[in-house]
Amino acid sequence: MKVIHIITSLGDGGAENTLYKICKHDSVNEHIIISLKRADKYSLLLKKVGIKVYHLNMKFYSILNFFYLIKLLHFLKPDIVQTWLIHGDLIGGIASKLSGIKNIIWNVRYSNLKFEKANLINILLIRILVIFSFIIPRAIIVVSKSAKKNCENLGYCKNKLMLINNGYELSIFKNNLNKRITFRKKLNISNKIVVLGNVARYAKMKDHLTLLKALSLIQSHKINFLCVLIGSEINKNNLTLVKQIKKLNLSNNVKLLGKYDDISQVMNGIDIYIQSSKYGEGFPNVVAEAMACQTPCVVTNSGDASYIVGRVGWVVPPSIPSKLAKAIMNAISKKNNSIWNIRCVEARLRIQNFFSIDKMMINYKKLWSTVCG
């Protein structure tokens, strides 16, 4: 089969990462990518694994780019078009329908969408997508249980919703002592210090402020720890974030590392991973990646984070610093316990048993065959 993927962009994100893994691990079907925006992080990575990538550099209001997309789809003659993210689903879905393509699949990545938090354009687009969900796609992939429930509540066509969890490359994300040593040496961190970590771009939904307030409470208990924050705009140039850290007297306890290429090294270097999001998560990749590296997690109940960690992690309500701090301190207190190593191994086993790349690929191929059949 020839599968064309239409995605909003190929920047650093969970959807883009999943798309890359699908193309990388499927040697049976032909995959072609159309990005509505310009080249970005995954453009080169996809080309390195032999995937043809088109970039439209599209503005939302660009009629010429839209008609070029229709013409391109006519030329490529796909068996299936699979669209990704809000703009990709809408623009790619309409263009595919106008091209006469019947086998169209949407891929919804968000969950627990709160309209008061979303921008007006996205609210409008989602209202349109809800209507079009009965007309355009043959199937709608949702990445998490919470996303499926959210789509049902929003009014998407229930019969077309299909859950396919993300899958993870366990050959890359695994326990690695050398990576742990390298990471800690790079940051000059002693093995005696408990290292916490959070990987998330700077955005309201990621709720860095609640995390910082929780860390301040932990500090008040005279616990020796360091927390590394990683992600887009997580650096000294983010004056708002720096000001919050100083105000809470956390300058000696928090390191801002910005974007980091080797997330596997980070997950091996830290002792406990913290996810502090308050809304908008679907299936947070970083939680599963940490667990695959045998790093236990403390997470807020946003998206499917609680489902991912199961009984081997700690789950607290979002936006309550005191409860997040209590869970983190509970995790720290168990770190020197003999059962800690068992918990670490169980974390990886949970990802291996439920969220492997092989399991994800089986589900995607089954869906493609069903849609074409």
C-alpha positions in Angstrom: 0.0 0.0 0.0 1.0 3.6 -0.6 0.2 5.7 2.5 0.5 9.4 2.4 0.7 11.3 5.7 -0.3 14.9 5.8 0.9 16.7 9.0 1.0 20.3 10.1 4.7 20.4 10.6 7.7 18.1 11.3 9.1 20.0 14.3 9.9 18.5 17.8 6.7 16.9 19.0 5.0 13.7 20.0 3.0 13.3 16.8 6.0 14.0 14.6 8.0 11.4 16.6 5.3 8.8 16.3 5.0 9.4 12.5 8.8 9.0 12.2 8.7 5.7 14.0 5.9 4.4 11.9 7.8 5.1 8.7 11.1 3.8 10.1 9.6 0.5 11.3 7.3 -0.3 8.3 9.3 -2.0 5.5 6.1 -3.5 3.9 4.2 -0.3 2.9 5.4 2.8 1.0 5.1 6.0 3.1 5.3 9.6 1.8 5.1 12.7 4.0 3.5 16.0 3.1 4.2 18.8 5.7 2.1 21.9 5.5 5.0 24.0 6.8 8.7 24.2 6.1 11.4 21.7 6.8 12.1 21.0 10.5 13.7 18.5 12.8 12.1 15.3 11.5 12.4 16.3 7.8 16.1 15.2 7.7 15.5 12.2 9.9 12.8 10.9 7.6 14.9 11.4 4.5 17.7 9.4 6.2 15.4 6.4 6.5 14.4 6.7 2.8 11.1 8.6 3.1 10.1 11.1 0.5 9.1 14.4 2.2 7.2 17.4 0.6 7.1 20.8 2.3 4.3 23.2 1.3 5.4 26.2 3.4 1.6 26.9 3.6 -0.1 29.8 5.2 -3.5 28.9 6.5 -5.2 31.4 4.1 -3.2 30.3 1.0 -5.6 29.1 -1.7 -2.7 28.5 -4.2 -1.0 26.1 -1.7 -4.2 24.3 -1.1 -4.8 23.7 -4.8 -1.2 22.5 -5.1 -1.9 20.0 -2.4 -4.9 18.7 -4.3 -2.8 18.5 -7.5 0.0 16.7 -5.6 -2.4 14.1 -4.2 -3.8 13.5 -7.7 -0.2 12.9 -8.9 0.9 10.6 -6.0 -2.3 8.4 -6.2 -2.2 7.0 -2.6 -4.2 4.0 -1.3 -4.6 5.8 2.0 -4.2 9.4 3.2 -3.5 9.6 7.0 -3.7 13.1 8.4 -2.2 14.4 11.7 -3.1 17.2 14.1 -5.9 19.8 13.9 -4.7 21.7 10.8 -3.5 18.5 9.1 -6.9 16.8 9.6 -8.9 19.7 8.3 -6.8 20.9 5.3 -5.5 17.4 4.5 -8.9 15.8 4.9 -10.7 18.3 2.6 -8.0 18.3 0.0 -8.0 14.4 -0.1 -11.8 14.4 -0.4 -11.7 16.9 -3.3 -9.0 14.7 -4.9 -11.4 11.8 -5.0 -9.6 9.8 -2.3 -11.9 7.6 -0.3 -9.6 6.0 2.2 -8.9 8.9 4.6 -7.8 8.5 8.2 -7.6 11.2 10.8 -5.1 11.1 13.7 -6.2 13.0 16.8 -3.5 13.7 19.4 -5.1 15.9 22.0 -7.2 15.1 25.0 -9.0 16.9 27.8 -9.3 19.9 25.6 -10.5 22.9 27.5 -12.0 25.5 25.3 -11.4 28.3 27.8 -7.7 27.5 27.4 -7.6 26.9 23.7 -7.2 29.8 21.2 -10.2 30.9 19.2 -8.9 29.5 15.9 -8.5 26.0 17.3 -11.9 26.1 18.8 -13.4 27.0 15.5 -11.4 24.4 13.6 -12.4 21.6 16.1 -16.1 22.6 15.7 -15.7 22.2 11.9 -13.8 18.9 12.3 -16.6 17.5 14.5 -19.1 18.1 11.7 -16.7 16.8 9.0 -16.0 13.7 11.1 -19.2 12.2 9.8 -18.3 12.9 6.1 -14.6 12.8 5.4 -12.6 10.1 7.3 -13.2 6.4 7.2 -11.5 6.1 10.6 -10.3 8.4 13.4 -7.2 7.3 15.3 -7.1 8.5 18.9 -3.9 8.1 20.9 -5.3 7.6 24.4 -8.3 6.6 26.3 -8.8 10.1 27.5 -8.6 11.4 23.9 -11.3 8.9 22.9 -13.6 10.1 25.6 -12.9 13.7 24.9 -13.7 13.2 21.2 -17.0 11.5 22.1 -17.9 14.4 24.3 -17.0 16.9 21.6 -19.4 15.2 19.2 -17.0 13.3 16.8 -18.5 10.3 15.0 -18.2 7.6 17.7 -18.3 4.7 15.3 -15.1 5.8 13.6 -12.9 6.3 16.7 -10.2 3.8 17.1 -7.6 3.7 19.9 -4.0 3.0 19.0 -1.5 3.8 21.8 2.0 5.0 21.0 4.8 2.5 20.8 8.4 2.9 22.0 11.8 1.7 20.7 13.0 -0.4 23.5 16.4 -0.8 21.8 17.0 2.9 22.3 15.1 3.6 25.5 16.7 1.2 28.0 18.7 1.2 31.1 22.3 2.3 30.3 24.9 2.9 33.0 27.3 4.7 30.6 24.6 7.2 29.6 23.9 7.8 33.3 27.5 8.5 34.0 27.9 10.7 31.0 24.9 12.8 31.8 25.9 13.3 35.5 29.5 14.0 34.6 28.4 16.6 32.0 26.4 18.5 34.7 28.9 17.7 37.5 26.3 16.0 39.6 27.3 13.8 42.5 25.7 10.3 42.8 24.7 11.2 46.3 22.2 13.8 45.0 18.7 12.7 44.0 18.1 14.0 40.5 14.6 14.8 39.3 13.7 15.6 35.7 11.0 17.1 33.6 10.9 17.3 29.8 8.3 19.7 28.4 8.2 22.8 26.3 7.3 26.0 28.1 3.5 26.2 27.9 0.6 26.8 30.3 -0.6 23.2 29.9 2.7 21.9 31.1 2.3 23.8 34.4 6.0 24.4 35.3 4.8 26.8 38.1 3.1 24.0 40.0 6.3 21.9 39.7 8.4 24.7 41.0 6.1 25.3 43.9 6.2 21.6 44.7 10.0 21.7 44.6 10.0 24.7 47.0 8.0 22.6 49.5 10.4 19.7 49.1 13.3 22.1 49.8 11.7 23.3 53.0 12.0 19.7 54.3 15.8 20.0 53.9 16.0 17.3 51.2 19.1 17.4 49.0 17.9 17.3 45.4 18.5 18.7 41.9 15.8 19.1 39.2 16.7 19.4 35.6 14.2 21.1 33.3 14.4 20.4 29.6 12.5 21.6 26.6 11.8 24.4 24.2 12.2 27.8 25.9 13.5 26.2 29.1 16.6 28.3 29.4 18.0 31.5 31.0 16.4 33.6 28.3 13.0 32.8 29.6 12.9 35.6 32.1 9.5 34.6 33.5 10.7 31.2 34.4 14.0 32.5 35.8 12.1 35.0 37.9 9.9 32.2 39.3 12.9 30.1 40.2 14.6 33.0 42.0 11.4 34.0 43.8 11.0 30.4 45.2 14.8 30.3 46.2 15.4 27.4 43.9 18.4 28.7 42.0 20.7 26.0 43.5 18.1 23.2 43.0 17.0 23.7 39.4 19.0 23.6 36.2 17.6 24.8 32.8 19.0 22.8 30.0 16.8 23.9 27.0 16.4 21.4 24.2 18.3 18.2 24.6 19.0 15.8 21.7 19.5 12.6 23.6 16.4 12.1 25.8 17.5 8.5 26.5 20.6 9.9 28.2 18.4 12.3 30.3 16.1 9.5 31.4 19.1 7.4 32.5 20.8 10.3 34.2 17.8 11.2 36.5 16.4 9.1 39.3 12.7 10.1 39.1 10.8 11.6 36.3 8.1 14.3 37.1 5.2 15.1 34.8 3.3 18.2 36.0 0.8 18.9 33.2 -2.6 20.2 34.1 -4.5 19.7 30.8 -4.2 18.9 27.1 -2.1 15.8 27.3 -2.9 12.8 25.1 -0.4 10.0 25.6 2.7 11.7 27.0 5.7 10.0 25.3 8.2 11.2 27.9 6.6 9.3 30.7 6.8 6.0 28.7 10.4 6.8 27.6 11.4 7.3 31.2 9.9 4.1 32.3 11.5 2.2 29.4 14.8 3.4 30.9 13.8 2.0 34.3 13.1 5.4 35.7 10.0 5.6 38.0 7.6 8.5 37.4 5.5 10.8 39.5 2.7 12.2 37.2 -0.4 14.4 37.4 -3.6 12.8 36.2 -3.6 14.4 32.7 -4.3 12.5 29.6 -3.3 8.8 29.9 -0.3 9.5 32.2 -2.0 7.5 35.0 -2.7 4.6 32.6 0.9 4.5 31.5 2.5 4.4 34.9 -0.1 1.9 36.3 0.8 0.7 39.8 4.6 1.3 39.4 4.4 5.1 39.7 2.7 7.8 41.6 -0.4 9.7 40.4 -1.7 13.0 41.8 -4.4 15.6 40.8 -3.1 18.4 38.5 -2.3 21.9 39.8 -1.9 21.0 43.5 1.7 21.7 44.5 1.3 20.1 48.0 0.1 16.8 46.6 2.8 16.7 43.9 5.5 17.5 46.5 4.2 14.8 48.9 4.3 12.2 46.1 7.8 13.2 45.0 9.0 13.0 48.6 7.4 9.6 48.9 9.3 8.4 45.8 12.6 9.9 47.1 12.1 8.1 50.5 11.8 4.8 48.7 14.9 5.3 46.5 17.3 3.7 48.9 14.9 0.9 49.7 15.7 -2.6 48.5 12.4 -2.7 46.6 13.4 0.3 44.5 15.3 -1.8 41.9 12.2 -4.0 41.5 10.1 -1.0 40.9 12.6 0.2 38.2 12.5 -3.2 36.4 8.7 -3.3 36.6 8.5 0.2 35.0 10.3 -1.1 31.9 8.3 -4.3 31.9 5.0 -2.3 31.8 6.2 -0.4 28.7 7.5 -3.7 27.1 4.2 -5.5 27.7 1.7 -2.8 26.7 3.4 -0.1 24.7 6.1 -1.6 22.4 6.7 -0.4 18.9 5.8 -3.8 17.5 2.3 -3.7 19.1 1.7 -0.2 17.7 2.8 -1.2 14.2 0.5 -4.3 14.2 -2.5 -2.0 15.1 -1.7 0.5 12.3 -1.2 -2.2 9.7 -4.4 -3.9 10.7 -6.3 -0.6 10.4 -4.8 0.2 7.0 -5.8 -3.2 5.7 -9.3 -2.9 7.0 -9.8 0.6 5.5 -8.5 -0.6 2.1 -10.4 -3.8 2.3 
